[in-house]
C-alpha cells in the first residue's frame, strides 16, 4: 500500500506503488540537463484527474474521460475519490503512500459549467480574514472572491492573466480545505497563460499530506516527472515531513535515501523533520546519529544513502564542520535528548545555543524546565526560571503549567499554588490544564477547603471538571470523612447526564474501597438507570462486596450479570474466585472456577492456584489435589507457585512421598528448581528428621545468589541441635550473624543446644546477648532461658526472668511452671507443695499465679526493686 522508492542508478529515481494499489509507475530523473520518463501503464479504472486538455478530452494519470463536444467549453473536472477495482477484480483503496486514513467521503466527477450552478455546496462563504491584509496588493481581494464565489472562472476573472507565481502560491496556501486547493491548482494548470512550478507542487504536497491523500500525492509526483519539473530540496523536505507525520516512516526514510542519491544534502529544516520523526517513534539513538552525521558534513560527503551512515566519526556540536543552527532546531534537539532521558546532552545543547548567541525562546525554556524537573533537578529548574527573567523571555501558560505539575509531583503543593497565583498576577489566564493539575493535586492531599475554592473559581469561569479529577474529588471527600459531601459531589455530575461508564466505575470503587457499600450500590444503580452497565461496573461492585466481606451478595450480583445483558469477563470470574478463596470458601470458589472453564475463559493456572491454596490452607489436601488433577485434565500447565503450594502443604504434615512427587512433577514439566522449593524441602526434611537430605538441599541453596532464607537456616540449626552437632550448628549461626539475619529463634535454638550439651557458659552468653539485642519476646525463648537458669542453679536470674516475662505480657505455660518447680524443689520446697501449687493454678489461673509468685518471693526474699537493680 505504501509507495516504494527504489533507484535504477545514482542519477535517477523510480517510484513503485504497492501491489495492492496499482502496478509500478516509474519516473526517471536524469541530471539537470534533461528529464526522462519511464513508461506509465494506464488503467481504465484509475480515477484521479489531474489535468484537462482542450478538445473535450480530460486526461488522467490512469483513465481518459471523453466529454461531449458541445459541453467542453469552460468545463472543469473535479476529483472522484472512490473505490475502484484492479484489472484482476480486486477492490482497492486510492491511497498513494498507503496505510493512511480512508477518505471519509467520496467525491464524484462533477462537470461544472461557467455559470457555477453545479459546484461545491457550502463553500462560498464570505469571510475576509484580517490575516489576508498582511499580503497587500490584490491578494486579499482575490481570497475574498474565492471565498464568496464557488465558480473559479468568475472569481478569478479580474486577475486571470496577471497572477504572478508568488501570488498563485499564496492563493493555494490560503485555501481552507484540500478539495478547494486542488480545484484551484487544476484551474491554474488548465490556463495556458500560467506555468505551474515546483513551489506550487510543494504547496499541494503539504496540503494533501496533511489530510493523508497519499494516492493524489503519488499522482502529482509522477506528473512532475512527466512535465520535467525537478524536485528541489524543499520538495523532499515537505514530502518527508508529511509522510513522517502521517505515520509512514518507511516512505519518509526512502525519500531521504532518494534525496541523498540525487546529490542533495538535507537542509536544516529537513534535518529537523527527520530528527522529529525518529523522536516521535522513540528511536532517540537514530535521531542523535542522524543529527551528528548531518552536522559533521558526513551526510553530504557520503552518497550511499542513509544506510551507509554508521556513527563512526560522530562529532559533538563543536567539532569538525561548524554548523550554526536556528532556535527551532535547537529546541528539537533539546526535546529529543530530553525524551531519551539524556539530561547531560540536553544541557550541553542548551549551553551551546547560548554560546552561539541564539536567544532561547519560551519553547526552549519550557523544554529545559520540563526535562530538568522530570529528572528531579529542581535547583536547575529555579535557575532556568531566573534565566528567563534575565533574558526578558516571558513565560507563557505552558511554562506555568509545567512548573505547577513538577512541584505537585515533588510534593511541594505550596510552590505549585504560588506559580498558579503568579500566572494570574502576570495577566496570563490559567487554562484547563492549569486548573485540573492543581485541583487533582489538592484532592489527593485531602485539602478540601483549597480544592473547593478552586472548584468555585472553575464554575465561575464555566470550566469543565474532567472525569478523572471528579472521581479523585469523590475520594477526597470520602478520605476526609465527609461522606454526605462525597455523595452530593457524585450526584452533581450524575444529574448532568454526561458521566461515562468509566467514571461510574471509578466512583463505585472510591466508595467500595473504604467499605461504604451502601453508597457504592447507589452509584451502581445510577449507572444502571443510565443504561451504562458493563462488566467493569459489575467487577468493581463485586470487589466492593468482597472488601466488606459480603460474599453472598457478591455471588448474587455476579449471578445476575447475564440478566442485565452483561457477559462476565475473565476479570469478573478471577476477582470473585480470588475473593472466595481468600475468604476460606474454596468450595464456592471451585463452583465459579468450573463456570469460568465452561465459558472458555481459563487460559492460565492463576485461578486454579487460588483454589488449591485455599483448600491447602484449611488442611483439605485431598480437595486441593482434586483441583490440581482437574487443572492437569484441562491441559492447563501448572506454574511453580502451584507446585510450591502443594509441596509446602505436604511438608507441613510431614508427607515426604507426596511432597517429593510434586518436586519430581515440577522437574518433568521443565520448571527450574528455585530457592522457594528448596526452602520448602528443608522444612519437610527437618520435620521428619531427614538429616542427609536436608544437608544436601541446604548446600544447593547456598549455590544461589541470595542463598538460604532465615527460616531454612534456623531449621538446619534446629536439626543439628537435636543431634548435638554443635560445630555444624555454630557454623550456620555465625554465618547468619555476619549477614545480620540471626533472629530470636536462631539464638534460642543455640541456647537450647548449649544447655543440652551442658555448655552453660556459652548458653549464658547467648542469653545475655539475647537480652542486650532485645530478642527476648517469645514464650519459647523465655522458657529456654528459664530452663537454662534452673539447670545452672541461677535461681535469682530465673525469678527475674519470670517477672520480666509477666511484665511484658507473655503468658506462661506448663513448661514455664515446670522450670520454676525445679527451682523451688532445688531450694528445698517439698515436691508435694509444688504439686499443690500446680493444682491450684489449674483450678484458677489467676489465684494460682499469685500463689506461685508468693511462694517464689518468700523463698528468695527478693522484691521487685532488687530485681530491677540486678538487671
Protein Blocks (a to p, Z undefined) as FASTA:
>chain_A
ZZcdddfblmbccddddfklmccdddddddfkbccdddddddfklccdfbdcehhiacdf
kbccdddfklmgopacddddbddddfkopacdddfkgoiacdfbdcddddddfkomacce
hklccdddfklmmngpjllmmmmmmmmpmblklmmmmmmmmccfklmmmmmmmpcbfklm
mmmmmmmmmpmkbccdfklmmmmmmmmmmnopaklmmmmmmmmmmnopacdfklmmmmmm
mmmmnopamlmmmmmmmmmmnopacdfklmmmmmmmmmmnopamlmmmmmmmmmnommmm
pmnbjklpnogaiacfkgcjaddddfklmmmmmmmmmmnopaklmmmmmmmmmmnopacd
fklmmmmmmmmmmnopaklmmmmmmmmmmnopacdfklmmmmmmmmmmnopaklmmmmmm
mmmmnopacdfklmmmmmmmmmmnopaklmmmmmmmmmmnopacdfklmmmmmmmmmmno
paklmmmmmmmmmmnopacfklmmmmmmmmmmnopamlmmmmmmmmmmnopacfklmmmm
mmmmmmnopaklmmmmmmmmmmnopacdfklmmmmmmmmmmnopaklmmmmmmmmmmnop
acbfklmmmmmmmmmmnopamlmmmmmmmmmmnopacdfklmmmmmmmmmmnopaklmmm
mmmmmmmnopacdfklmmmmmmmmmmnopaklmmmmmmmmmmpmnlpafklmmmmmmmmm
mnopaklmmmmmmmmmmnopacfklmmmmmmmmmmnopaklmmmmmmmmmmnopafbfkl
mmmmmmmmmmnopaklmmmmmmmmmmnopacdfklmmmmmmmmmmnopafklmmmmmmmm
mmmmmlmmmmmmmmmmmmnopafklmmmmZZ
